[in-house]
Amino acid sequence: MKIKRIGVMTTGGDAPGMNAAIRAVVRSARYRGLEVVGIERGYAGLIDGSMKILDVRSVSGIINKGGTILHTVRSKEFRQKIYRKRAYEHLREHKIDGLVVIGGDGSLHGSLSMYKESGIPCIVIPATIDNDLPKTDYTIGFDTAVNTAVDAIDKIRDTATSHERVFIVEVMGREHGFLALEVGLVSGAEVIMIPEIKTNIKKVIKSLEDGRRRGKSSSIIVTAEGAGNPNSIADEISKNTKMDVRVTILGHIQRGGTPSAFSRMLACKFGAEAVRLLCEGRYNRMVGIVGKTIVSFPIADVVKGKKSINYSDYNLAQIFAI
């Protein structure tokens, strides 16, 4: 099957670098003589037929922009076969021969369903600040989110030091602690809490008290949102110590902002690789990076896998917290 026209869309939660990935897909495709259709609002836009032609000029000046010019919506309707059938009809109507889907776990499962049911060739570009997808060391947006959170914690530490307080800083991560672990390690947090390791509040309190005895007047606790209620943890610490504990929830600030150089680099390389794979007839794969090498794996294998937390990094953070 010769690819002549491809579609590109962003799905799920936005991640810094999505625009850079769109740009890379469009310009790589146009370089190869392909037409590109931008699908707005992800799978919801596929169902509604919300599409527009993208040329090289339409993606000018977006490599440094956060968010996504194609917008993104979490579509519950796409889980139903009747709506997926409508989406496939729109793909045929617009003569789209292949699809590049930029997003996270939902993108993988949606792409796999599309191929099985409609035969449309798909390539997934991993873009999520959670960095929780198997087969790739990094996803687009993760590095930027880490830098955003670390910058915030550096400022919070100034106040923690001035007032001799404990600050609990919650970062995103309902199911996985990849973001919290990296942020905690590089921000010098005294305690890191992640969903993969059950929080032992007695050990947390002992660690904080040991730090005070060694002369620490303030501490930072970085917690993933899935590791427990930060306000309850703060109350428990306050109740059992004389420490002044405050909570800061960083929230959606982590999703936005100018993508870092590393997030842009991944977006550029992932976008070019996605187009190359489609042109070479290597369909239904997710691109990624292992070490410094751009790789790709069958989507079916990726969705079966599970990415494990780096426990050596967790132990390293505990060593540095003394």
DRENDO-1510 file (C-alpha; in Angstrom, 1 decimal, always signed):
<recs>
REC; n; res; u; v; w
REC; 1; MET; +0.0; +0.0; +0.0 .
REC; 2; LYS; +1.5; +3.4; -1.0 .
REC; 3; ILE; +0.9; +6.1; +1.5 .
REC; 4; LYS; -0.2; +9.4; -0.1 .
REC; 5; ARG; -2.0; +11.2; +2.6 .
REC; 6; ILE; -1.6; +10.9; +6.4 .
REC; 7; GLY; -3.5; +12.2; +9.4 .
REC; 8; VAL; -2.0; +13.5; +12.6 .
REC; 9; MET; -3.7; +14.0; +15.9 .
REC; 10; THR; -3.0; +14.6; +19.6 .
REC; 11; THR; -4.9; +12.7; +22.3 .
REC; 12; GLY; -5.2; +12.4; +26.1 .
REC; 13; GLY; -3.5; +14.9; +28.4 .
REC; 14; ASP; -1.4; +17.6; +26.7 .
REC; 15; ALA; +2.3; +17.4; +27.1 .
REC; 16; PRO; +5.0; +20.1; +26.3 .
REC; 17; GLY; +6.5; +19.1; +22.9 .
REC; 18; MET; +3.3; +17.9; +21.2 .
REC; 19; ASN; +3.4; +21.0; +18.9 .
REC; 20; ALA; +7.0; +20.2; +18.0 .
REC; 21; ALA; +5.9; +16.7; +17.2 .
REC; 22; ILE; +3.1; +17.9; +14.9 .
REC; 23; ARG; +5.6; +20.2; +13.2 .
REC; 24; ALA; +8.0; +17.3; +12.7 .
REC; 25; VAL; +5.3; +15.0; +11.2 .
REC; 26; VAL; +4.0; +17.7; +8.8 .
REC; 27; ARG; +7.4; +18.8; +7.5 .
REC; 28; SER; +8.8; +15.3; +7.3 .
REC; 29; ALA; +5.7; +14.2; +5.3 .
REC; 30; ARG; +5.7; +17.2; +3.0 .
REC; 31; TYR; +9.5; +16.6; +2.4 .
REC; 32; ARG; +8.5; +13.1; +1.2 .
REC; 33; GLY; +5.7; +14.5; -1.0 .
REC; 34; LEU; +2.8; +13.4; +1.3 .
REC; 35; GLU; -0.3; +15.4; +2.1 .
REC; 36; VAL; -1.1; +15.9; +5.8 .
REC; 37; VAL; -4.5; +16.2; +7.5 .
REC; 38; GLY; -4.7; +17.6; +11.0 .
REC; 39; ILE; -7.4; +15.9; +13.1 .
REC; 40; GLU; -8.7; +18.3; +15.8 .
REC; 41; ARG; -9.6; +17.2; +19.3 .
REC; 42; GLY; -8.1; +13.7; +19.0 .
REC; 43; TYR; -10.5; +10.7; +18.8 .
REC; 44; ALA; -13.4; +13.0; +19.4 .
REC; 45; GLY; -12.5; +14.9; +16.2 .
REC; 46; LEU; -12.2; +11.6; +14.3 .
REC; 47; ILE; -15.8; +10.8; +15.3 .
REC; 48; ASP; -17.0; +14.3; +14.3 .
REC; 49; GLY; -14.9; +14.5; +11.2 .
REC; 50; SER; -13.2; +17.7; +12.4 .
REC; 51; MET; -10.2; +17.9; +10.1 .
REC; 52; LYS; -8.1; +20.4; +8.2 .
REC; 53; ILE; -5.2; +20.3; +5.7 .
REC; 54; LEU; -1.8; +21.2; +7.3 .
REC; 55; ASP; +1.1; +22.5; +5.2 .
REC; 56; VAL; +4.6; +23.6; +6.1 .
REC; 57; ARG; +3.5; +27.2; +6.9 .
REC; 58; SER; +0.6; +26.1; +9.2 .
REC; 59; VAL; +3.2; +24.7; +11.6 .
REC; 60; SER; +5.6; +27.6; +11.6 .
REC; 61; GLY; +6.5; +29.1; +14.9 .
REC; 62; ILE; +5.1; +26.3; +17.1 .
REC; 63; ILE; +8.2; +24.3; +18.0 .
REC; 64; ASN; +8.6; +26.4; +21.2 .
REC; 65; LYS; +4.9; +26.4; +22.1 .
REC; 66; GLY; +3.3; +24.3; +24.8 .
REC; 67; GLY; +0.0; +22.6; +24.5 .
REC; 68; THR; -1.3; +21.4; +21.1 .
REC; 69; ILE; -2.6; +23.5; +18.1 .
REC; 70; LEU; -4.8; +20.5; +17.2 .
REC; 71; HIS; -6.3; +20.5; +20.7 .
REC; 72; THR; -7.1; +17.3; +22.7 .
REC; 73; VAL; -10.2; +15.8; +24.3 .
REC; 74; ARG; -10.5; +12.5; +26.2 .
REC; 75; SER; -13.2; +10.7; +24.2 .
REC; 76; LYS; -15.4; +8.2; +26.1 .
REC; 77; GLU; -17.4; +7.7; +22.9 .
REC; 78; PHE; -14.4; +6.2; +21.1 .
REC; 79; ARG; -14.6; +3.2; +23.4 .
REC; 80; GLN; -17.9; +2.2; +21.7 .
REC; 81; LYS; -17.7; +0.4; +18.4 .
REC; 82; ILE; -20.5; +2.3; +16.9 .
REC; 83; TYR; -18.6; +5.6; +17.2 .
REC; 84; ARG; -15.3; +4.0; +16.1 .
REC; 85; LYS; -17.1; +2.9; +12.9 .
REC; 86; ARG; -18.1; +6.5; +12.3 .
REC; 87; ALA; -14.5; +7.6; +12.8 .
REC; 88; TYR; -13.3; +5.1; +10.2 .
REC; 89; GLU; -15.8; +6.4; +7.7 .
REC; 90; HIS; -14.4; +9.9; +8.1 .
REC; 91; LEU; -10.9; +8.6; +7.6 .
REC; 92; ARG; -12.0; +6.9; +4.3 .
REC; 93; GLU; -14.0; +10.0; +3.3 .
REC; 94; HIS; -10.8; +12.2; +3.7 .
REC; 95; LYS; -8.7; +9.5; +1.9 .
REC; 96; ILE; -6.3; +9.2; +4.8 .
REC; 97; ASP; -3.9; +6.2; +4.2 .
REC; 98; GLY; -2.1; +6.3; +7.5 .
REC; 99; LEU; -2.4; +7.9; +10.9 .
REC; 100; VAL; +0.2; +9.3; +13.4 .
REC; 101; VAL; -1.3; +9.5; +16.9 .
REC; 102; ILE; +0.6; +11.6; +19.5 .
REC; 103; GLY; -0.3; +10.8; +23.1 .
REC; 104; GLY; -0.1; +8.3; +25.9 .
REC; 105; ASP; -1.6; +5.0; +27.0 .
REC; 106; GLY; -5.0; +5.8; +25.5 .
REC; 107; SER; -3.4; +6.5; +22.1 .
REC; 108; LEU; -1.9; +3.1; +22.1 .
REC; 109; HIS; -5.1; +1.3; +22.8 .
REC; 110; GLY; -7.1; +3.4; +20.4 .
REC; 111; SER; -4.6; +2.9; +17.6 .
REC; 112; LEU; -4.6; -0.9; +18.2 .
REC; 113; SER; -8.4; -1.0; +18.0 .
REC; 114; MET; -8.4; +1.1; +14.8 .
REC; 115; TYR; -5.9; -1.3; +13.1 .
REC; 116; LYS; -7.8; -4.4; +14.1 .
REC; 117; GLU; -11.2; -3.1; +13.0 .
REC; 118; SER; -10.4; -0.9; +10.0 .
REC; 119; GLY; -6.9; -1.9; +8.9 .
REC; 120; ILE; -5.8; +1.8; +9.0 .
REC; 121; PRO; -2.0; +1.9; +9.4 .
REC; 122; CYS; -1.0; +3.7; +12.6 .
REC; 123; ILE; +2.1; +4.9; +14.3 .
REC; 124; VAL; +2.1; +6.2; +17.9 .
REC; 125; ILE; +4.4; +8.9; +19.1 .
REC; 126; PRO; +4.6; +8.7; +23.0 .
REC; 127; ALA; +3.8; +12.0; +24.6 .
REC; 128; THR; +3.0; +12.1; +28.3 .
REC; 129; ILE; +4.5; +13.8; +31.3 .
REC; 130; ASP; +4.1; +10.6; +33.2 .
REC; 131; ASN; +6.8; +8.7; +31.2 .
REC; 132; ASP; +5.0; +5.5; +32.1 .
REC; 133; LEU; +5.0; +3.8; +28.6 .
REC; 134; PRO; +7.0; +0.6; +28.2 .
REC; 135; LYS; +9.7; +0.2; +25.5 .
REC; 136; THR; +10.9; +3.8; +25.6 .
REC; 137; ASP; +13.2; +5.4; +28.1 .
REC; 138; TYR; +11.5; +8.8; +27.7 .
REC; 139; THR; +8.3; +10.3; +26.4 .
REC; 140; ILE; +7.8; +13.8; +25.0 .
REC; 141; GLY; +7.0; +16.2; +27.8 .
REC; 142; PHE; +8.5; +14.3; +30.7 .
REC; 143; ASP; +11.7; +16.3; +30.8 .
REC; 144; THR; +9.9; +19.6; +30.6 .
REC; 145; ALA; +7.5; +18.6; +33.4 .
REC; 146; VAL; +10.5; +17.6; +35.6 .
REC; 147; ASN; +12.1; +21.0; +35.0 .
REC; 148; THR; +8.9; +22.8; +35.8 .
REC; 149; ALA; +8.4; +21.0; +39.0 .
REC; 150; VAL; +12.0; +21.4; +40.1 .
REC; 151; ASP; +11.9; +25.1; +39.4 .
REC; 152; ALA; +8.8; +25.4; +41.6 .
REC; 153; ILE; +10.4; +23.4; +44.4 .
REC; 154; ASP; +13.6; +25.5; +44.3 .
REC; 155; LYS; +11.4; +28.5; +45.1 .
REC; 156; ILE; +9.4; +26.6; +47.7 .
REC; 157; ARG; +12.7; +25.6; +49.4 .
REC; 158; ASP; +13.5; +29.3; +50.0 .
REC; 159; THR; +10.3; +29.7; +52.0 .
REC; 160; ALA; +10.8; +26.4; +53.8 .
REC; 161; THR; +14.3; +27.4; +54.9 .
REC; 162; SER; +13.2; +30.9; +55.9 .
REC; 163; HIS; +10.3; +29.6; +58.1 .
REC; 164; GLU; +11.9; +26.3; +59.1 .
REC; 165; ARG; +9.0; +24.4; +57.7 .
REC; 166; VAL; +8.3; +21.0; +56.1 .
REC; 167; PHE; +6.7; +21.3; +52.7 .
REC; 168; ILE; +4.9; +18.5; +51.0 .
REC; 169; VAL; +4.8; +19.1; +47.3 .
REC; 170; GLU; +2.5; +17.0; +45.2 .
REC; 171; VAL; +3.3; +16.3; +41.6 .
REC; 172; MET; +1.2; +14.4; +39.0 .
REC; 173; GLY; +1.2; +10.6; +38.9 .
REC; 174; ARG; -2.0; +8.8; +39.9 .
REC; 175; GLU; -0.7; +5.3; +39.1 .
REC; 176; HIS; +3.1; +5.7; +38.7 .
REC; 177; GLY; +5.8; +7.6; +40.4 .
REC; 178; PHE; +8.3; +8.2; +37.5 .
REC; 179; LEU; +7.8; +12.0; +37.7 .
REC; 180; ALA; +7.9; +12.2; +41.5 .
REC; 181; LEU; +11.0; +10.1; +41.7 .
REC; 182; GLU; +13.0; +12.1; +39.1 .
REC; 183; VAL; +11.8; +15.4; +40.6 .
REC; 184; GLY; +12.5; +14.4; +44.1 .
REC; 185; LEU; +16.0; +13.1; +43.2 .
REC; 186; VAL; +17.2; +16.2; +41.4 .
REC; 187; SER; +15.5; +18.7; +43.7 .
REC; 188; GLY; +17.2; +17.2; +46.8 .
REC; 189; ALA; +14.0; +16.2; +48.5 .
REC; 190; GLU; +14.4; +14.6; +51.9 .
REC; 191; VAL; +11.5; +12.2; +51.3 .
REC; 192; ILE; +9.9; +10.8; +48.1 .
REC; 193; MET; +6.6; +9.1; +48.1 .
REC; 194; ILE; +5.4; +7.1; +45.1 .
REC; 195; PRO; +2.5; +4.7; +44.4 .
REC; 196; GLU; +4.9; +1.8; +43.8 .
REC; 197; ILE; +6.1; +1.8; +47.4 .
REC; 198; LYS; +3.6; +1.9; +50.2 .
REC; 199; THR; +4.1; +5.0; +52.4 .
REC; 200; ASN; +5.1; +4.2; +56.0 .
REC; 201; ILE; +4.3; +7.4; +57.9 .
REC; 202; LYS; +6.3; +6.3; +60.9 .
REC; 203; LYS; +9.4; +6.0; +58.8 .
REC; 204; VAL; +8.7; +9.3; +57.2 .
REC; 205; ILE; +8.4; +11.0; +60.6 .
REC; 206; LYS; +11.6; +9.3; +61.9 .
REC; 207; SER; +13.5; +10.4; +58.8 .
REC; 208; LEU; +12.4; +14.0; +59.3 .
REC; 209; GLU; +13.2; +13.9; +63.1 .
REC; 210; ASP; +16.6; +12.4; +62.3 .
REC; 211; GLY; +17.2; +15.2; +59.9 .
REC; 212; ARG; +16.3; +17.8; +62.6 .
REC; 213; ARG; +18.7; +16.2; +65.0 .
REC; 214; ARG; +21.5; +16.5; +62.4 .
REC; 215; GLY; +20.8; +20.2; +62.1 .
REC; 216; LYS; +18.2; +20.4; +59.3 .
REC; 217; SER; +15.8; +23.1; +60.0 .
REC; 218; SER; +13.5; +22.5; +57.0 .
REC; 219; SER; +12.6; +19.6; +54.6 .
REC; 220; ILE; +10.9; +18.9; +51.3 .
REC; 221; ILE; +8.7; +15.9; +50.7 .
REC; 222; VAL; +7.9; +15.2; +47.1 .
REC; 223; THR; +4.8; +12.9; +46.6 .
REC; 224; ALA; +3.0; +11.6; +43.6 .
REC; 225; GLU; -0.7; +12.2; +43.7 .
REC; 226; GLY; -1.4; +8.4; +43.8 .
REC; 227; ALA; +0.8; +7.9; +46.9 .
REC; 228; GLY; -1.7; +9.3; +49.4 .
REC; 229; ASN; -3.6; +12.4; +50.5 .
REC; 230; PRO; -0.9; +15.1; +51.2 .
REC; 231; ASN; -3.1; +16.9; +53.6 .
REC; 232; SER; -3.7; +13.8; +55.7 .
REC; 233; ILE; +0.0; +13.1; +55.6 .
REC; 234; ALA; +0.7; +16.7; +56.7 .
REC; 235; ASP; -1.8; +16.3; +59.6 .
REC; 236; GLU; -0.1; +13.1; +60.7 .
REC; 237; ILE; +3.3; +14.7; +60.8 .
REC; 238; SER; +2.1; +17.7; +62.6 .
REC; 239; LYS; +0.2; +15.7; +65.2 .
REC; 240; ASN; +3.3; +13.5; +66.0 .
REC; 241; THR; +6.0; +16.2; +65.9 .
REC; 242; LYS; +6.4; +19.9; +66.6 .
REC; 243; MET; +7.1; +20.6; +62.9 .
REC; 244; ASP; +5.2; +23.3; +60.9 .
REC; 245; VAL; +4.0; +21.4; +57.8 .
REC; 246; ARG; +2.5; +23.0; +54.6 .
REC; 247; VAL; +1.2; +21.4; +51.4 .
REC; 248; THR; +1.6; +22.7; +47.8 .
REC; 249; ILE; -0.1; +20.9; +44.9 .
REC; 250; LEU; +1.6; +21.8; +41.6 .
REC; 251; GLY; -1.3; +20.5; +39.5 .
REC; 252; HIS; -1.7; +21.4; +35.8 .
REC; 253; ILE; +1.2; +23.9; +35.8 .
REC; 254; GLN; +3.3; +20.8; +35.1 .
REC; 255; ARG; +1.6; +20.2; +31.8 .
REC; 256; GLY; +2.1; +23.6; +30.3 .
REC; 257; GLY; +4.9; +25.9; +29.3 .
REC; 258; THR; +7.7; +26.0; +26.8 .
REC; 259; PRO; +9.1; +22.5; +26.0 .
REC; 260; SER; +12.7; +21.9; +27.0 .
REC; 261; ALA; +15.4; +21.3; +24.5 .
REC; 262; PHE; +15.3; +17.6; +25.2 .
REC; 263; SER; +11.5; +17.4; +24.8 .
REC; 264; ARG; +11.8; +19.2; +21.5 .
REC; 265; MET; +14.6; +16.9; +20.3 .
REC; 266; LEU; +12.5; +13.8; +21.1 .
REC; 267; ALA; +9.5; +15.4; +19.2 .
REC; 268; CYS; +11.7; +16.1; +16.1 .
REC; 269; LYS; +13.2; +12.7; +16.0 .
REC; 270; PHE; +10.0; +10.8; +16.9 .
REC; 271; GLY; +8.0; +12.7; +14.2 .
REC; 272; ALA; +10.5; +12.0; +11.5 .
REC; 273; GLU; +10.7; +8.4; +12.4 .
REC; 274; ALA; +6.9; +8.0; +12.5 .
REC; 275; VAL; +6.6; +9.3; +8.9 .
REC; 276; ARG; +9.5; +7.1; +7.8 .
REC; 277; LEU; +7.9; +4.0; +9.2 .
REC; 278; LEU; +4.6; +4.7; +7.4 .
REC; 279; CYS; +6.4; +5.3; +4.1 .
REC; 280; GLU; +8.4; +2.0; +4.5 .
REC; 281; GLY; +5.2; +0.0; +5.2 .
REC; 282; ARG; +6.2; -0.7; +8.9 .
REC; 283; TYR; +2.8; -0.1; +10.4 .
REC; 284; ASN; +1.2; -0.2; +13.8 .
REC; 285; ARG; +4.3; +0.6; +15.9 .
REC; 286; MET; +5.2; +3.0; +18.7 .
REC; 287; VAL; +8.4; +4.9; +18.3 .
REC; 288; GLY; +10.7; +5.5; +21.3 .
REC; 289; ILE; +14.2; +6.0; +22.5 .
REC; 290; VAL; +16.5; +3.5; +24.2 .
REC; 291; GLY; +19.8; +5.0; +25.3 .
REC; 292; LYS; +20.5; +7.3; +22.4 .
REC; 293; THR; +18.9; +5.2; +19.7 .
REC; 294; ILE; +15.5; +5.8; +18.2 .
REC; 295; VAL; +13.6; +2.6; +18.1 .
REC; 296; SER; +10.1; +1.2; +17.4 .
REC; 297; PHE; +8.0; -1.7; +18.6 .
REC; 298; PRO; +4.7; -3.2; +17.7 .
REC; 299; ILE; +1.9; -1.5; +19.5 .
REC; 300; ALA; +0.5; -4.9; +20.5 .
REC; 301; ASP; +3.7; -5.7; +22.4 .
REC; 302; VAL; +3.8; -2.2; +24.0 .
REC; 303; VAL; +0.3; -2.5; +25.5 .
REC; 304; LYS; +1.2; -5.9; +27.0 .
REC; 305; GLY; +4.2; -4.5; +28.7 .
REC; 306; LYS; +4.7; -2.7; +32.0 .
REC; 307; LYS; +7.3; -0.1; +32.8 .
REC; 308; SER; +9.0; -0.6; +36.2 .
REC; 309; ILE; +10.2; +2.2; +38.5 .
REC; 310; ASN; +14.0; +2.6; +38.8 .
REC; 311; TYR; +14.4; +1.5; +42.4 .
REC; 312; SER; +18.2; +2.2; +42.4 .
REC; 313; ASP; +17.3; +5.9; +41.8 .
REC; 314; TYR; +14.9; +5.7; +44.8 .
REC; 315; ASN; +17.6; +4.3; +47.0 .
REC; 316; LEU; +20.1; +6.9; +45.7 .
REC; 317; ALA; +17.7; +9.7; +46.7 .
REC; 318; GLN; +17.5; +8.2; +50.2 .
REC; 319; ILE; +21.3; +8.2; +50.5 .
REC; 320; PHE; +21.5; +11.8; +49.4 .
REC; 321; ALA; +18.8; +12.8; +52.0 .
REC; 322; ILE; +21.0; +12.2; +55.1 .
</recs>
